[in-house]
Amino acid sequence: MPRYIASRLLQGLALVLAVVILNFVLVHAAPGDPVETIAGASGGMSPELMAQLRTQYGLDRPLPVQLGVYLGKVLQGDLGYSYFFNLPVTSLIAERVPATLLLVLSAVLLAFLVGTSLGVLSSRKPNGALSQFITVLSMVGFAAPVFWVGIMLVILFASILPILPVAGMRSVDGSGEGIAGVFDVLHHLVLPTVTLGLVYLAQYSRLARSSMLDVLGADFIRTARAKGLAERVVLYKHALRNALLPVVTVLGLQFGNVLAGAILVETVFNWPGLGRLAFDSVLRRDYPTILGVLLFSSIVVVVMNQLTDLCYRLIDPRIKSS
């Protein structure tokens, strides 16, 4: 196992390096000039000052030279300085990471637990009314775009049923402290979590249902029932563990999609996380911040894929023994 983990770590590092290079090339190949964006935001600049800014930010150098300088700084833990926010990129990311992790982990937990439970429940009687209802609900949730769900929830809870906050992470008055502050954040977290988790909840529900139906028809399930085991034991102890394998795999592999969906959700609900930071940075051509957010997201995705692989080996004894 230690040798396997070391091999996976080396593969992950190589993948992150490739992603960093690709992100750098694509970001700089995109149309737009950050210096012109800064000049437009400040009401105009002289050509001399714009040339000075390009020299200061290293934008006047050839692209391979810029890439080499950037890689050297990244290896030292320096992600550069934000053009727009005038702060170190590492500080900006560290400030926004807790909000994004709270949102993403809450949405993933909601989608995994509720979606898997609905899938298991519908697999018990696949032709029953409850199973059909869950299937239709999953199809609607799967087809609905994330941003559309968010906008509909904002309209619903901003005008029709104003019982939940629809913007921000904390109350405007800032009165929440201690336990009250925790509940205030959780109160603001409800709608973004439901919006982001609804699509993936539908996917996990469909996947868990299909996987459970396959497992319930296996020989070892018929043997367990022939032994006289209770249906609850057969369902949750024997069938569910094997049925969770594809769900866990998709859970880890889709973590990057959840991060991408967080950009839309954070924009709709004005959630102060990495998604909102990435959105603002793209509009302002803030190259260092964009690259920093992409680097952090890439590392998270690679780490989640490695952890998924390890969890897969722990869940399935056949992989563990091989």
N, C-alpha and C positions, 0 to 999 in steps of 0.2 A: 504493500500500500504506500509506504513513503516514496518508493521509486516511481510509482504511478502518479502520485501527487506532484513530485518534482517535474515529471515529464509534462503534466498538464499545465504547470506554472510556466514552463518555458514556452509552450505553445501559446499560452495566453499573452505573455509578454511580446512575442513576435507578432501576434494579431493586433495588439494595441499599437505597436510601432507602425505597422502597415496602415492602420486606421488614422493615426496621427498624420502621416505623410499624405494620405488621400484627402483628408479633411483640409489640410493646409492648401493643397493644390486647388481643390474645388472652390474653397472660399475666396482665394485670390483670383481665380478665373471668373468669378461671378461679376456681372456688370456693376459699376458704381465705384466711386472713389471716396474713401473715408475722409480725406482732407476737404474735398468739396462739400461733403455732408456737414462737417464741422463748420466750414465757412458759411454755409447756408443757415445753419442754426444760430450762428453768432451775428448774422446780418451782413455778412460780407467780409472779405479779407483781401489784402493786397497780394499780388503775385509773389512778391518777395517773402511775405510771411507764410504763404502756402508752401513755397519751396523749402523754407526753414522747417516747417512741420513735417514735410516728407523726409527731410534729412534726419530730423529728430526721431521719427518713428521707424526709420530704416526702409521706407517705401521707395526710395530712389535707387536701391540696390537691385541687382538681378534676382529673379525669383529663386534660383538654386542657392544663392548666398543667403537670402532671407530664410529659406528652409533650414540651412545648416545652422544659422544663428539660433533659430527657434528651437530646433532639436537639442542644441547644447544647453539652452536655458531650461527646457523641459526636464532634461536629465538631472538638472540641479534643483528641480522643484520650483522653478520660476516660470510662471505662465504669462508674464508680461504685465503691462500697465494698460488699463482701459482708456481708450481714446475719449469716450463720452463721460463716464463716471469719474474719471481722474483718480482712480483708486487701483490698487493691485488686484489682478483678476482672482488670485487665490482668496483674498479677503471677501470679494463679492460672492464667490461660489460658497465659501464657508458660511457666509451670512444667510444664503438662500437655501442651502442643502437641507436643514431641519424641516422647513416648511414642505419642500417637495417630497422628502422621505416620509413625512407624516401622511401626506395625501396619497402617495403611491402605495405605501404599505397598507394603509387603511382600505384602499380600493381593492388591492390584491387579496387581502384577507377576507373582505366582504364577498368578492366574486368567488373565491375558492370555497369558502365554507358554505355559503348559501347555494352556489351553483352545484357543488358536489352533492349537497343534501337533496336538492330538488331532483338531480339526476338519479340518485339512488332511490328516492321515493317513487319516481315515475317508472323505474325499472321493475318494481315489485308486481305491478299490474299494467303491463305495457299497452293493453287495449282498453284500459279503464278511462273513465271521464277525467279523473285527476291527471293521469298521464297525458291525455290529449290537451288539457288546459295548460300544463307545464310546457308541452311542446310548442303550442301556439305562442305562449308568453316568451319562450326562448327565441323563437324565430323573429318576433317583433323586436326584442332587445338586441338581437344580432344585426338586424337590418337598419336600426336607427343610428344615424351618425352621432358621434359624441358631441359635437358642437350644437347640433339641433336639439338634442336632449337637454343640454345645459341651458340653451336659450328658452326652451319651453318651461323648464323648472324655474328660471328667473321670472318669466312672465307669471307663472302660477303663484309663486310665493312672494312676488313683489306687489301684486295688485289684487289677486283673487283671494289668496289665503296668506296674508302677511304674518306668518308665524315663525319663519326661519330667515336668517340673514342671507343676502344674495351677493354680497361683495365683501372682500377683505378677509383678514384672518382674526381680527379682534374688533371689539366695539370702538366706535370713534371717540367716545368719551374717555377711553382708557381706564375705566374704573375697576376693571377686573384684576385682582391680585390674589396670589396664592391659589387656593382651591377654586375661588370664583373665577380667576383667570383661566384655569384649566377648563372649566365648564364652558367658559366663553369661547375658547378656541374650538372645543368639541362641537359647540352649537354652530359655529361658522363652518365646521368641517363636514357637516351632514350632506349638504347639497353637492359640493364638489366630489365627495366620495361616491355618492350614489350615481352621479353622472359618469364618472370615470369607470366605476365598477360594473355598470349595467351591461355593457357590451360583452365584457369578459365573463360575467356571471352567466350570460346566455350560452357562451361557448363552452364553459366548463359543465354546464347542465347537460348540454347535448352530448358532450364527450363522455361524461360520467355515465349517462344513461346507456349509450351504445356499448361502452366498455363493460358495464355491469351485465348487460344482456348477454354479451359474449361469454363472460366468466360463469354466469349462472347456468349456462348450457354445457359446461365442461364436465368431464368425468369425475373429477375429485369433488365437485359439488354434489353430484348424485350419490357418491359414496358417503359423503358427510350426512346427507339426509337419510340414507339407508341405515346409518348407524343410530338414528333416532335423535340426532342433535336438534336442539330448538332452532326454529327458523331465524330467530334473532342472532344466534351464534353463527349459523351458516352464512347469513347475509353480511354481518359486520366483521366477523373475525376471519372468515375464510375468503369470501368473495370480494369484499371491499378492498382488502390489502392488495390483491392482484389487479383489481380494477383501477386502483389509484396510479399505477405506473404511467399510463399515457397522460393522465391529468397532471401529474407532477412534472413530466417532461415538457408539456405545453406551458405549464406555469412558469418554468424557468426560461424557456425560449422566448416567451412573449413578454418578458419583463422590459425589453427594449421598446416594444410597442406601447406598453403602459406609459413609459417615460415620454414617448412621442405624443401620446394622447394627453398627457399632463400639460403640454404646451397649450393646447386648445382649451382645456378646462381652466387652467390658471388664467388664461386671457379672458375667458367669459366671466369668471367669478373674481377677477382681480386678486388672485391668490399670490402672495409675495414669494414665489419659489423660483426654481431654475427655469421653468418653462416661460414664465413672464420675463425673466432676465434675458433669455435667448430671443424672445420675440422683440423686445426693445432693442437688443443689440443688432439684430438683423436689419431693423428699420434704419438704424443709425450707422451701419457699416462698421461696427466696432469689432474689428477682426480679432484682437486678442481675447475679448470676452466670448465671442462666438466659438473660437477654437478651444477655449478653456471649458466651456460647457459641453462641447462635443467630446472632449477628452475625458471629462468626468463621466459622462453618460456611457462612453465606450468601455471604460474600466468597470463600471457597474454591471453592464451587460455581460462582459467577459467573466467577471466574478460570479454572477448569477448562473451562467452556463456551466461553470466548473462545479459550483455547489449542487446544481441540478444533477450533474453526472454522478457526483458522490452520493447524493441521496438516492439516486436510481440504483446504485450498487448496494446500498444499505437495505433498500426495500426488497429488492429481488435477490434472493440467495443464490440463484443460478449465475448471475453476473459476478457476484462476490466470490464465488468458489472458482470461477474461471480466471 
